[in-house]
Amino acid sequence: MRVWSDSFKDGEAIPAPYAFGKYNPESHVELSENQNPHIAWADLPEGTRSLALICHDPDVPSKPDQVNKEGVTVPADLPRVDFYHWVLVDLAADAPAIEVGEFSSGITARGKDGPKGPRGTRQGLNNYTQWFEGDADMAGQYFGYDGPCPPWNDEIVHHYHFTLYALDLDRCPVEGDFTGPGVIRAIQGHVLGKAAFAGTYHIYPDAK
């Protein structure tokens, strides 16, 4: 089983059009095009009935104290946690590749609609739902893909893992407004195979 993107190679930098935010030398960060990247797959296991796709960043600061604050940086040794950027289920096993911008193009304040997605899919809530809590202009439920926007003062480069799961189910056993961890729990015992690739992204110019 293989999965890849023509938008960037495994292990390489994610181009800014696929990000939520990008570097601005005056304001540190500005909104980007927020397009989902191209994603293709091949050699699915026999018996695959549907696919699930999850994108997550395991490099998010565990404490918000120094995030996006002037005069300080988020230290590299700060413990990190997962941030889910895309949770997609019920993608048909015989579906063609996902095209650039097909599931996301641009930023929708308060979040894109869901869970119903293109091609009869369903999309879960990403973690921008929590990130924008308390923001009068942006708070809402963020379904589907919203791309990278690591802190503009984070000392480390972030890694974005796109994992495709081949399932023996026609429909993923999650209901309502589901999340990445919820899908991972629900598909236990139903995964025939999985494959992944990753890209890197940073906004802080000195990130390593």
C-alpha positions in Angstrom: 0.0 0.0 0.0 1.4 3.4 -1.0 0.3 7.0 -0.5 2.0 10.1 -1.8 1.5 13.7 -2.9 2.5 15.5 -6.1 2.3 18.8 -4.1 5.5 18.0 -2.1 7.7 15.0 -1.6 7.9 12.9 1.6 10.1 14.6 4.1 10.3 17.9 2.2 8.9 21.4 3.0 5.2 22.0 2.4 4.7 25.0 0.1 2.8 27.9 1.6 -0.3 27.6 -0.6 -1.2 24.4 1.4 -0.8 26.2 4.8 -3.3 28.2 6.9 -0.6 30.8 7.7 2.6 32.0 6.2 5.6 34.2 7.1 5.2 38.0 6.9 8.4 40.0 7.7 6.4 42.9 9.3 3.5 41.1 11.1 5.3 37.7 11.6 2.4 35.8 10.0 -0.4 36.3 7.5 -3.2 34.1 6.2 -2.3 31.8 3.3 -4.3 30.0 0.6 -5.2 27.0 2.8 -5.6 24.6 -0.1 -5.5 20.8 0.6 -2.6 19.2 -1.2 -2.9 16.5 -3.9 -3.0 13.0 -2.4 -2.9 9.7 -4.4 -2.6 6.1 -3.4 -2.1 2.6 -4.9 -1.8 -1.1 -4.1 -4.6 -1.1 -1.5 -5.0 -4.4 0.4 -7.5 -6.9 -0.9 -10.8 -6.5 0.7 -10.5 -2.7 1.2 -14.0 -1.2 1.3 -13.3 2.4 2.3 -10.4 4.7 3.2 -9.8 7.1 6.1 -7.2 9.9 5.9 -5.8 11.7 8.9 -3.3 14.6 9.0 -1.7 15.6 12.3 1.2 17.6 13.6 2.9 16.0 16.7 5.0 19.1 17.4 2.5 21.5 18.9 3.6 23.3 22.1 2.0 21.7 25.2 1.8 25.1 26.9 0.5 28.3 25.3 2.4 30.7 27.6 5.0 31.8 25.1 3.1 31.1 21.8 3.1 34.0 19.4 4.5 36.4 22.0 6.9 39.3 21.2 10.4 39.1 22.6 10.4 35.4 23.4 10.5 32.1 21.5 8.8 28.7 22.2 11.8 26.6 23.4 12.7 23.5 21.4 12.7 21.4 24.6 9.1 22.1 25.5 7.0 19.0 25.5 4.8 18.6 22.4 1.3 17.4 21.7 -0.8 16.3 18.7 -2.8 18.8 16.6 -5.2 17.3 14.0 -5.5 19.2 10.7 -7.7 16.9 8.7 -9.9 13.9 9.5 -11.6 12.4 6.5 -13.6 9.1 6.4 -15.9 7.1 4.1 -13.7 7.7 1.1 -14.5 5.0 -1.5 -11.8 2.4 -2.0 -12.1 3.0 -5.8 -12.0 6.8 -5.6 -9.6 8.7 -7.7 -6.8 10.9 -6.3 -7.7 13.9 -4.2 -7.0 17.0 -6.3 -5.4 20.3 -5.0 -8.1 22.5 -3.4 -10.8 19.9 -3.8 -11.6 19.7 -0.1 -10.3 23.1 1.0 -9.5 26.3 -0.8 -9.2 29.4 1.3 -9.9 30.1 5.0 -13.5 30.2 6.3 -13.9 32.2 9.5 -15.7 30.1 12.1 -14.9 27.0 10.1 -16.1 25.1 7.1 -19.3 23.2 7.2 -19.4 19.5 8.1 -19.4 16.7 8.8 -20.7 16.1 5.2 -17.9 16.4 2.7 -17.3 16.0 -1.0 -17.7 12.6 -2.8 -20.0 11.3 -0.1 -17.3 11.5 2.6 -17.6 12.8 6.1 -15.0 15.1 7.7 -14.2 15.5 11.4 -13.4 18.5 13.5 -9.8 19.7 13.4 -8.0 21.3 16.3 -8.5 24.9 15.1 -11.9 24.4 16.8 -10.1 24.5 20.1 -7.4 27.0 19.0 -9.9 29.7 18.2 -12.1 29.3 21.2 -12.7 32.7 22.8 -11.8 34.5 19.5 -14.8 36.6 18.7 -14.0 36.7 15.0 -12.9 33.1 14.4 -14.5 30.9 17.1 -16.5 28.0 15.6 -16.5 24.4 14.5 -13.7 23.7 12.0 -14.4 20.7 9.8 -12.2 19.2 7.2 -8.7 20.4 6.1 -7.1 23.5 7.6 -3.4 23.6 6.9 -0.2 24.4 8.9 0.2 27.5 11.0 2.8 26.8 13.7 3.6 29.5 16.1 5.6 32.3 14.5 8.1 32.2 17.3 8.6 28.4 17.6 12.2 27.3 17.6 11.4 23.9 15.9 10.2 22.9 12.5 6.9 21.1 12.6 6.1 17.8 10.9 2.7 17.1 9.2 1.9 13.4 8.9 -0.7 12.3 6.3 -1.8 8.7 7.1 -4.1 6.8 4.9 -6.0 3.8 6.4 -7.5 1.0 4.3 -10.6 -0.4 6.1 -12.8 -3.4 5.9 -15.8 -1.2 6.5 -18.0 0.7 4.0 -18.7 3.3 6.7 -16.4 4.4 9.5 -18.2 3.7 12.9 -18.2 7.3 14.2 -21.2 9.6 14.5 -21.9 13.3 14.9 -19.0 15.7 15.3 -16.1 13.3 15.5 -12.4 13.9 15.9 -9.1 12.3 14.9 -8.6 10.4 18.1 -12.2 9.2 17.9 -11.6 7.8 14.4 -8.4 6.1 15.4 -10.2 4.4 18.3 -13.2 3.4 16.1 -11.2 1.7 13.4 -9.2 -0.5 15.7 -9.6 -4.1 14.4 -10.7 -2.9 10.9 -7.4 -1.7 9.4 -6.2 -3.8 6.6 -3.2 -1.6 5.9 -1.9 1.9 6.2 0.7 4.1 4.6 1.9 7.6 5.3 4.0 10.5 4.2 5.0 13.7 5.9 6.0 17.3 5.1 7.6 20.0 7.2 6.6 23.6 7.8 7.7 26.6 9.9 7.0 30.3 10.1 9.7 31.4 12.5 12.7 32.1 10.1 15.2 30.6 12.6 13.3 27.4 13.3 15.5 24.2 13.1 
